[in-house]
Structure formats: C-alpha cells, structure tokens
C-alpha cells in the first residue's frame, strides 16, 4: 500500500514539473487550432472560425492571441498588461482573454479593478480550456491566419515578452512585406 502511495506521489510531482517546465504533450506548434464558440463578457458572440482558417471572413481574418486566465492567477497579472501593450503594437492581430470557470460578476469586478480592456471570452465550464490544454493559467496560444497554432505555452516567465513579440513579428512580417510590394506596384 505504501508503495502505491509513493508511486502516485511521484507521478503527481512529475506531471506538475512537466507543466511548470512548459512541456506540452497536447497541442503543438503546427497543429490545427480547435474551433470554438464563446460569449464575451460584453454579451457578444465569438466564433474562432470567423477569424482564422479557410472559412474566415475576409474583413475579420488575422492572427489570434488567446490568453487563458483566472482572477486568482498571479502570473496572469503580469501577462495581461503585456498583451494589452502588444495589442497596440500589433493591431492586425486579434487579442482575447479567456476566463476559465468563474462567474461573470467576479470577472467584471476583477476586470474593473485591474483596468483590463482586451475582449474577454467566457469559458464557464472549462470546455475551451480542455480543447486547448489550458487547465493551467496563464496559457497563451497564438494562432496563425490559416488556423494553425504558432505558439502554445503555459505560465509567464521573464523571457516570454521577447519570445511572444518575435512570434508575432514573424507571422505579420510577410503581410507587411506583401502590402509594401503591392503599394510599389500600384505606384508604377
């Protein structure tokens, strides 16, 4: 009996360590992002398929950054302000915070207190978080226009801002180059 208890404890420790070290066994870079529907805190509908992938609406199409959070998550309090500033730098990308498993009145009070202005999607029962292997908060997912995952990571570390910024620059750079090329052709 003691042997089983020790083995169980070791498994829990190993699983926790792999999550904290960022080892993702689920979704990986290049995988197709699971589609989902969610209501926003402002009572709007959000369909991921309208923004990324083959069926995306042309006027909405663009990369998507999802940040799964809870009001009790301390690292989220560092990641969310960073994402807010990043959303101003990369206005072509769509940034969404996804609250996992909390009541709307708690979220509203927290958002007002913290001064967050990014759109907030509600995942009251954690179904979206399960699809995205986001049971640990914060979990950040960057989705390219074609619907594939560019980045999937747990936690928020000192080096993350540079890494996330670089990922978005790489996604958006080709569009900027193409747009410049189109402008040059029109001028000729």
RADAQUI-V200039 format. One line per field, one symbol per residue. ss: DSSP state (H for helix, E for strand, C for the rest). psi: psi as a letter, one per 20 degrees, with the letter a starting at -180 (. if undefined). A space follows every 50 residues. Layout:
ss = ???
psi = ???
This chain:
ss = CHHHHHHHHHHHHHHHHHHHCCCCCCCCCCCECCCCEEEECCCCEEEHHH CCCCCCCCCCCCCEEEEEECCCCCCHHHHHHHHHHHHHHCCCCEEEEEEE CCCHHHHHHHHHHHCCCCEEEEECCCHHHHHCCCCCCCEEEEECCCCEEE EEEECCCCCHHHHHHHHHHHHHHHHHHHHHHHHHHHHC
psi = ghggggggggggggggghghijooidprphqpppqrqqqrhjkqqpohii hqahjqpgiiprqpopoprrijoghhiggghghghhhhhmiiqppppopo jqqghggggggggikpiqqpqpmhjjhghghjllipqqppppprhijqph poqqrorhigggggghghghgighggggggghghhhh.
